[in-house]
Amino acid sequence: MSILDFLSLAGLGIAAFVATNIDDLFILMAFFANRHFPAAQIVLGQYVGMLALLAVSLAGSLIAFVIPHNLIGLVGLFPIAIGIKELLELRKGEEDGEPAKEPLKNRLIGYLPFLTVAAVTLSGGEEIGIYTSVFATNNDITEIIVIISIVMVLTALWCGIAAYLVNHSFLANRLRHISSRVLPFVLIGLGLYILAEAFLVPK
């Protein structure tokens, strides 16, 4: 793998993680702000949930071995569709003068720290769809290792940022305001990248 290929793959992994974990950042903040959730269990639960998401996505991407590469590339339409939906909902909320709705997962916090964090992390169907798209078009063992490594590093970073923002609510509010507007474009860009890689880059 050349340096350029690595940087391209790293960018894809970062984009996929950010696109699928903006909401999780605020969910993690809720966990860190709750005295019933020890920090160690929050981090452990987040890692278990992320690993489970990646495992399910990898299993789903195995269809890449029996379906033509170009056809697999069409899964890039999935994040594009999600991005367009998020963009339309954001625009509708602004026209109605309503704040962006809170994700359902924000209301699922329970009483078993480790299991609760893992279950909440794993509960996102959209995350599985996007990671499946990424793995379906990047299914070489080296590519898989790079993407998983990036996700693991960023998971630790996400936990650190969430813990920091718990004590800096002004920054958290600004981040939420910005992320709700950037997320749709990140998703659409991610989908376009997957489509371009499938149809324009020779394998």
GUDREN-904640 format. One record per residue (C-alpha): residue number from 1; x, y, z; residue in one letter. Coordinates in steps of 0.001 Angstrom, whole numbers. Layout:
GUDREN-904640
@k = NUM, xx = X, yy = Y, zz = Z, r = A $
...
end
This chain:
GUDREN-904640
@k = 1, xx = 0, yy = 0, zz = 0, r = M $
@k = 2, xx = 1479, yy = 3334, zz = -1060, r = S $
@k = 3, xx = 1500, yy = 6403, zz = 1175, r = I $
@k = 4, xx = -1134, yy = 8009, zz = -1046, r = L $
@k = 5, xx = -3372, yy = 4942, zz = -777, r = D $
@k = 6, xx = -2900, yy = 4922, zz = 2995, r = F $
@k = 7, xx = -3783, yy = 8598, zz = 3332, r = L $
@k = 8, xx = -6846, yy = 8110, zz = 1123, r = S $
@k = 9, xx = -7977, yy = 5130, zz = 3188, r = L $
@k = 10, xx = -7263, yy = 6967, zz = 6443, r = A $
@k = 11, xx = -9376, yy = 9884, zz = 5237, r = G $
@k = 12, xx = -12197, yy = 7491, zz = 4404, r = L $
@k = 13, xx = -11976, yy = 5869, zz = 7838, r = G $
@k = 14, xx = -12001, yy = 9238, zz = 9605, r = I $
@k = 15, xx = -14944, yy = 10480, zz = 7530, r = A $
@k = 16, xx = -16916, yy = 7297, zz = 8211, r = A $
@k = 17, xx = -16235, yy = 7524, zz = 11948, r = F $
@k = 18, xx = -17117, yy = 11198, zz = 12253, r = V $
@k = 19, xx = -20252, yy = 10782, zz = 10136, r = A $
@k = 20, xx = -21498, yy = 7900, zz = 12279, r = T $
@k = 21, xx = -20458, yy = 9209, zz = 15699, r = N $
@k = 22, xx = -21516, yy = 12861, zz = 15889, r = I $
@k = 23, xx = -24610, yy = 11890, zz = 17868, r = D $
@k = 24, xx = -22593, yy = 9440, zz = 19975, r = D $
@k = 25, xx = -20367, yy = 12281, zz = 21155, r = L $
@k = 26, xx = -23312, yy = 13885, zz = 22938, r = F $
@k = 27, xx = -24539, yy = 10516, zz = 24196, r = I $
@k = 28, xx = -21084, yy = 9929, zz = 25688, r = L $
@k = 29, xx = -21317, yy = 13339, zz = 27338, r = M $
@k = 30, xx = -24564, yy = 12270, zz = 28955, r = A $
@k = 31, xx = -22872, yy = 9127, zz = 30268, r = F $
@k = 32, xx = -19844, yy = 10996, zz = 31634, r = F $
@k = 33, xx = -22134, yy = 13534, zz = 33312, r = A $
@k = 34, xx = -24035, yy = 10754, zz = 35110, r = N $
@k = 35, xx = -22457, yy = 9702, zz = 38407, r = R $
@k = 36, xx = -23863, yy = 6173, zz = 37991, r = H $
@k = 37, xx = -21554, yy = 5613, zz = 35007, r = F $
@k = 38, xx = -17862, yy = 5198, zz = 35991, r = P $
@k = 39, xx = -15503, yy = 6529, zz = 33319, r = A $
@k = 40, xx = -13732, yy = 3173, zz = 32903, r = A $
@k = 41, xx = -17012, yy = 1375, zz = 32213, r = Q $
@k = 42, xx = -18090, yy = 4048, zz = 29733, r = I $
@k = 43, xx = -14866, yy = 3650, zz = 27743, r = V $
@k = 44, xx = -15028, yy = -155, zz = 27908, r = L $
@k = 45, xx = -18672, yy = -198, zz = 26850, r = G $
@k = 46, xx = -17957, yy = 2172, zz = 23965, r = Q $
@k = 47, xx = -15160, yy = -65, zz = 22691, r = Y $
@k = 48, xx = -17244, yy = -3218, zz = 22971, r = V $
@k = 49, xx = -20103, yy = -1539, zz = 21127, r = G $
@k = 50, xx = -17820, yy = -242, zz = 18365, r = M $
@k = 51, xx = -16133, yy = -3627, zz = 17909, r = L $
@k = 52, xx = -19539, yy = -5284, zz = 17665, r = A $
@k = 53, xx = -20623, yy = -2723, zz = 15055, r = L $
@k = 54, xx = -17495, yy = -3379, zz = 13028, r = L $
@k = 55, xx = -17925, yy = -7155, zz = 13299, r = A $
@k = 56, xx = -21514, yy = -6999, zz = 12057, r = V $
@k = 57, xx = -20487, yy = -4645, zz = 9247, r = S $
@k = 58, xx = -17625, yy = -6929, zz = 8208, r = L $
@k = 59, xx = -19986, yy = -9890, zz = 8117, r = A $
@k = 60, xx = -22390, yy = -7925, zz = 5960, r = G $
@k = 61, xx = -19595, yy = -6909, zz = 3602, r = S $
@k = 62, xx = -18720, yy = -10540, zz = 2797, r = L $
@k = 63, xx = -21175, yy = -10345, zz = -91, r = I $
@k = 64, xx = -18387, yy = -8457, zz = -1856, r = A $
@k = 65, xx = -16751, yy = -11811, zz = -2606, r = F $
@k = 66, xx = -19699, yy = -13078, zz = -4652, r = V $
@k = 67, xx = -21002, yy = -9875, zz = -6256, r = I $
@k = 68, xx = -19133, yy = -7796, zz = -8890, r = P $
@k = 69, xx = -17108, yy = -4909, zz = -7445, r = H $
@k = 70, xx = -18972, yy = -2227, zz = -9403, r = N $
@k = 71, xx = -22317, yy = -3507, zz = -8154, r = L $
@k = 72, xx = -21028, yy = -3497, zz = -4566, r = I $
@k = 73, xx = -20083, yy = 149, zz = -5087, r = G $
@k = 74, xx = -23769, yy = 988, zz = -5270, r = L $
@k = 75, xx = -23884, yy = 660, zz = -1474, r = V $
@k = 76, xx = -22404, yy = 4157, zz = -1564, r = G $
@k = 77, xx = -25948, yy = 5308, zz = -2301, r = L $
@k = 78, xx = -26852, yy = 4414, zz = 1292, r = F $
@k = 79, xx = -24854, yy = 7168, zz = 3066, r = P $
@k = 80, xx = -25894, yy = 9596, zz = 309, r = I $
@k = 81, xx = -29552, yy = 8830, zz = 1037, r = A $
@k = 82, xx = -28992, yy = 9286, zz = 4776, r = I $
@k = 83, xx = -27212, yy = 12597, zz = 4155, r = G $
@k = 84, xx = -30033, yy = 13896, zz = 1967, r = I $
@k = 85, xx = -32588, yy = 12846, zz = 4586, r = K $
@k = 86, xx = -30635, yy = 14626, zz = 7339, r = E $
@k = 87, xx = -30335, yy = 17735, zz = 5143, r = L $
@k = 88, xx = -34076, yy = 17805, zz = 4446, r = L $
@k = 89, xx = -34905, yy = 17327, zz = 8130, r = E $
@k = 90, xx = -32502, yy = 20115, zz = 9080, r = L $
@k = 91, xx = -34036, yy = 22468, zz = 6536, r = R $
@k = 92, xx = -37566, yy = 21553, zz = 7642, r = K $
@k = 93, xx = -36634, yy = 22172, zz = 11281, r = G $
@k = 94, xx = -35218, yy = 25599, zz = 10426, r = E $
@k = 95, xx = -38310, yy = 26534, zz = 8406, r = E $
@k = 96, xx = -40583, yy = 25471, zz = 11261, r = D $
@k = 97, xx = -38404, yy = 27266, zz = 13796, r = G $
@k = 98, xx = -37835, yy = 24032, zz = 15732, r = E $
@k = 99, xx = -34504, yy = 22793, zz = 17137, r = P $
@k = 100, xx = -32971, yy = 19703, zz = 15571, r = A $
@k = 101, xx = -34592, yy = 16647, zz = 17130, r = K $
@k = 102, xx = -32630, yy = 14602, zz = 19608, r = E $
@k = 103, xx = -31678, yy = 11117, zz = 18442, r = P $
@k = 104, xx = -33671, yy = 8273, zz = 19994, r = L $
@k = 105, xx = -30521, yy = 6821, zz = 21529, r = K $
@k = 106, xx = -30244, yy = 9845, zz = 23846, r = N $
@k = 107, xx = -33286, yy = 8540, zz = 25712, r = R $
@k = 108, xx = -32068, yy = 4984, zz = 26171, r = L $
@k = 109, xx = -29683, yy = 5498, zz = 29094, r = I $
@k = 110, xx = -30317, yy = 2814, zz = 31721, r = G $
@k = 111, xx = -28732, yy = 1538, zz = 34890, r = Y $
@k = 112, xx = -26116, yy = -1041, zz = 33850, r = L $
@k = 113, xx = -23069, yy = 1084, zz = 32952, r = P $
@k = 114, xx = -20995, yy = -1283, zz = 30840, r = F $
@k = 115, xx = -23884, yy = -3091, zz = 29148, r = L $
@k = 116, xx = -25877, yy = 87, zz = 28654, r = T $
@k = 117, xx = -23061, yy = 1958, zz = 26898, r = V $
@k = 118, xx = -22319, yy = -1036, zz = 24651, r = A $
@k = 119, xx = -25996, yy = -1541, zz = 23792, r = A $
@k = 120, xx = -26558, yy = 2133, zz = 23004, r = V $
@k = 121, xx = -23458, yy = 2204, zz = 20792, r = T $
@k = 122, xx = -24580, yy = -937, zz = 18965, r = L $
@k = 123, xx = -28150, yy = 259, zz = 18475, r = S $
@k = 124, xx = -27419, yy = 2369, zz = 15388, r = G $
@k = 125, xx = -28609, yy = 760, zz = 12159, r = G $
@k = 126, xx = -27253, yy = 3604, zz = 10060, r = E $
@k = 127, xx = -23743, yy = 3027, zz = 11430, r = E $
@k = 128, xx = -23831, yy = -608, zz = 10343, r = I $
@k = 129, xx = -25016, yy = 376, zz = 6880, r = G $
@k = 130, xx = -22211, yy = 2894, zz = 6397, r = I $
@k = 131, xx = -19414, yy = 677, zz = 7736, r = Y $
@k = 132, xx = -20705, yy = -2179, zz = 5603, r = T $
@k = 133, xx = -20431, yy = 139, zz = 2602, r = S $
@k = 134, xx = -16843, yy = 1005, zz = 3521, r = V $
@k = 135, xx = -15750, yy = -2601, zz = 4071, r = F $
@k = 136, xx = -17523, yy = -3827, zz = 941, r = A $
@k = 137, xx = -15363, yy = -1605, zz = -1243, r = T $
@k = 138, xx = -12184, yy = -1915, zz = 881, r = N $
@k = 139, xx = -12059, yy = -5631, zz = 1701, r = N $
@k = 140, xx = -8330, yy = -6294, zz = 1479, r = D $
@k = 141, xx = -6984, yy = -7470, zz = 4855, r = I $
@k = 142, xx = -4579, yy = -4521, zz = 5053, r = T $
@k = 143, xx = -7372, yy = -2057, zz = 4292, r = E $
@k = 144, xx = -9598, yy = -3645, zz = 6945, r = I $
@k = 145, xx = -6825, yy = -3459, zz = 9560, r = I $
@k = 146, xx = -6170, yy = 217, zz = 8754, r = V $
@k = 147, xx = -9854, yy = 1159, zz = 9009, r = I $
@k = 148, xx = -10391, yy = -754, zz = 12271, r = I $
@k = 149, xx = -7218, yy = 763, zz = 13758, r = S $
@k = 150, xx = -8407, yy = 4253, zz = 12863, r = I $
@k = 151, xx = -11810, yy = 3581, zz = 14431, r = V $
@k = 152, xx = -10185, yy = 2305, zz = 17635, r = M $
@k = 153, xx = -7932, yy = 5371, zz = 17945, r = V $
@k = 154, xx = -10786, yy = 7769, zz = 17222, r = L $
@k = 155, xx = -12999, yy = 5985, zz = 19745, r = T $
@k = 156, xx = -10486, yy = 6852, zz = 22470, r = A $
@k = 157, xx = -10328, yy = 10432, zz = 21177, r = L $
@k = 158, xx = -14142, yy = 10641, zz = 21180, r = W $
@k = 159, xx = -14289, yy = 9498, zz = 24811, r = C $
@k = 160, xx = -11684, yy = 12101, zz = 25754, r = G $
@k = 161, xx = -13509, yy = 14899, zz = 23950, r = I $
@k = 162, xx = -16832, yy = 13913, zz = 25546, r = A $
@k = 163, xx = -15308, yy = 13877, zz = 29029, r = A $
@k = 164, xx = -13761, yy = 17310, zz = 28397, r = Y $
@k = 165, xx = -16954, yy = 18850, zz = 27017, r = L $
@k = 166, xx = -18959, yy = 17755, zz = 30050, r = V $
@k = 167, xx = -17209, yy = 20566, zz = 31913, r = N $
@k = 168, xx = -17370, yy = 23032, zz = 29008, r = H $
@k = 169, xx = -21019, yy = 23183, zz = 27976, r = S $
@k = 170, xx = -20525, yy = 26347, zz = 25885, r = F $
@k = 171, xx = -18159, yy = 24481, zz = 23560, r = L $
@k = 172, xx = -20536, yy = 21517, zz = 23458, r = A $
@k = 173, xx = -23442, yy = 23709, zz = 22368, r = N $
@k = 174, xx = -21364, yy = 25281, zz = 19588, r = R $
@k = 175, xx = -20178, yy = 21856, zz = 18423, r = L $
@k = 176, xx = -23733, yy = 20533, zz = 18321, r = R $
@k = 177, xx = -24827, yy = 23585, zz = 16287, r = H $
@k = 178, xx = -22013, yy = 23144, zz = 13759, r = I $
@k = 179, xx = -22162, yy = 19346, zz = 13494, r = S $
@k = 180, xx = -25874, yy = 19263, zz = 12703, r = S $
@k = 181, xx = -25173, yy = 21353, zz = 9602, r = R $
@k = 182, xx = -21971, yy = 19640, zz = 8502, r = V $
@k = 183, xx = -23053, yy = 16007, zz = 9003, r = L $
@k = 184, xx = -25324, yy = 15724, zz = 5905, r = P $
@k = 185, xx = -22520, yy = 16919, zz = 3624, r = F $
@k = 186, xx = -20004, yy = 14528, zz = 5226, r = V $
@k = 187, xx = -22388, yy = 11609, zz = 4596, r = L $
@k = 188, xx = -23043, yy = 12631, zz = 990, r = I $
@k = 189, xx = -19315, yy = 13077, zz = 367, r = G $
@k = 190, xx = -18611, yy = 9665, zz = 1883, r = L $
@k = 191, xx = -21147, yy = 8034, zz = -419, r = G $
@k = 192, xx = -19739, yy = 9792, zz = -3474, r = L $
@k = 193, xx = -16240, yy = 8617, zz = -2536, r = Y $
@k = 194, xx = -17419, yy = 4997, zz = -2325, r = I $
@k = 195, xx = -19169, yy = 5263, zz = -5690, r = L $
@k = 196, xx = -16138, yy = 6878, zz = -7333, r = A $
@k = 197, xx = -13802, yy = 4236, zz = -5925, r = E $
@k = 198, xx = -16017, yy = 1444, zz = -7228, r = A $
@k = 199, xx = -16605, yy = 2809, zz = -10742, r = F $
@k = 200, xx = -13556, yy = 4983, zz = -11455, r = L $
@k = 201, xx = -10639, yy = 3287, zz = -9696, r = V $
@k = 202, xx = -9507, yy = -22, zz = -11296, r = P $
@k = 203, xx = -9160, yy = -2991, zz = -8958, r = K $
end
